[in-house]
Amino acid sequence: MIVTNSPVRISVSAKVPANTSAIVVFMSQGEWSAPASAKRSGKEVVAGVDRLLSAGAATGKAKEIVFEILGQGRTVRRVYVVGLGKPEKITTETIRQSAGAVLRALRKHKMGRAAIVLPEVKGISSRAAADAVATGICLAAFDYREYKGAASKEDGEEKAAGPLIVSIVGDSSVKAAVDRANIICTGQNFARTIASRPANNINPPTLAKAAQAMAREVGLSCRVMDEKQLARLGMGGILAVGAGSIATPPRMIVLEHRRRTGKTLLVIGKAITFDTGGISIKPADKMGKMIFDKCGALTTLGLMYAVAMLKLPVNVVGILSSAENAISSKAYRPGDILKMYNGVTVEVTNTDAEGRLVLGDALAWGIETYKPAAVVDLATLTGGVIVALGKTMAGVMSNSDMLVKELSEAGEVEGEKIWRLPLGQDQRDFIKSEFADIVNSAGREGHPLQGGAFLSYFVPEDNSVPWAHLDIAGVADTEKELPYYASGATGWGVRTLVRWVESHAAK
């Protein structure tokens, strides 16, 4: 069974359900016109909003949430007014973030059932608004508590009594949008769940079992290659990285969604289930956060769930390239020279630059095996991308202007920002080795660019296969609470990649 840690149920209702305890309405700054569905919910609701407006409590400013208590004994006990900001600046991301804030308010006030009246915004369709509301609610509800035990209960940390029941008030035209959002958010929250599990729970073999279980549930095919199969294939990168972890050897996990003859879209994710840095060991401070070094692969897993459940009419293959970068007498060393699947040799200069090694083998093998129409890889690859771009966007490097355009447009719709970084011969030359073909790290200069340049050696040099590398180190997890993300894994990229796949399906 897919575990999402998101205790909320979202559906569409033509009118406000009779047993609703809270109603939510939206307004832009300085503008309030009660939608028909709000008026149908009863005079007391409209009157409650009017009182908030008259008192100056509700102004419509962005991220403002105010509420009116309608009194005990009433079915609807509260009405919430949510500000969206200036009308000309409202986007679907504005609505998504506001919906996330609403979810937290409803939970805080122990509202069991809520009805949400869709905002009416010029330039945003009711379907797009419904998608944004459902997405913000579902993602904000994520609450990872799998390891909360008796001590937490003694401290008064109570788990929610039951799921919050949310009805989005609208007609049948928005139901498809809400159903789609529910599926995609389930995939994203599933990805966040597995990403949040610690390394003593999730390692390459147990990650493979989780992927196999998901594949059986949704109808994907799943192939798992163990260390012996990887050795027969000559995958020197993933084998070297995983060599130090004797008890939990590497795995390459291949998920296939086959719908028709024709070209395949290939998505590859890095799954370092824990990263010590190897012999080039990381500082102890925050090393525990290295459980999130598997987030690229978990995005791939969430994508494959959504693709299968949406029954998208396009072939999609997802590869999770997984190892644990540990330290032991068998661990790989600086100075080692590795031979990758495609014959490229790599001088190891830093064992903490391991993600590109597991991805390189997966890229070369996946492209040779599936001959894809396009390939995207995702990885928490470099701290340098955080230095360059901060924690609000991912870096992308690519051999295809069109693919970057497709991904950027999909990300823009989904509120997942992407910024292009350069990739050319300068970057490729920078990582040349004196003793092998290339090094896995040439120092701190332009480190995100080095990562992309390294991976470019594992895609066809003639650019016959469009390829994009997404460095998601800054967005894969968050230390602070965001409008619809709790601290921890975000599942960044699931929504963008689903929309990208859908655009190819439409063609």
KASUL-V151162 format. One record per helix or strand. SS is the DSSP state (2 for helix, 1 for strand). FROM is the first residue (numbers start at 0). LEN is the number of residues. If there is no record, write none. Layout:
BEGIN
ss & from & len
SS & FROM & LEN
SS & FROM & LEN
END
This chain:
BEGIN
ss & from & len
1 & 5 & 1
1 & 7 & 6
1 & 21 & 7
1 & 30 & 1
2 & 35 & 5
2 & 42 & 12
1 & 64 & 5
1 & 77 & 6
2 & 86 & 3
2 & 91 & 17
1 & 112 & 5
1 & 120 & 1
1 & 123 & 1
2 & 125 & 15
1 & 141 & 1
2 & 149 & 5
1 & 163 & 6
2 & 171 & 25
2 & 203 & 15
1 & 220 & 5
2 & 226 & 7
2 & 235 & 7
1 & 250 & 7
1 & 263 & 12
2 & 286 & 24
1 & 314 & 11
1 & 336 & 3
1 & 344 & 3
2 & 354 & 16
1 & 373 & 6
2 & 383 & 6
1 & 392 & 6
2 & 400 & 14
1 & 416 & 4
2 & 424 & 6
1 & 431 & 1
1 & 437 & 2
2 & 446 & 10
1 & 465 & 6
1 & 476 & 2
1 & 481 & 1
1 & 484 & 1
1 & 487 & 2
2 & 493 & 13
END
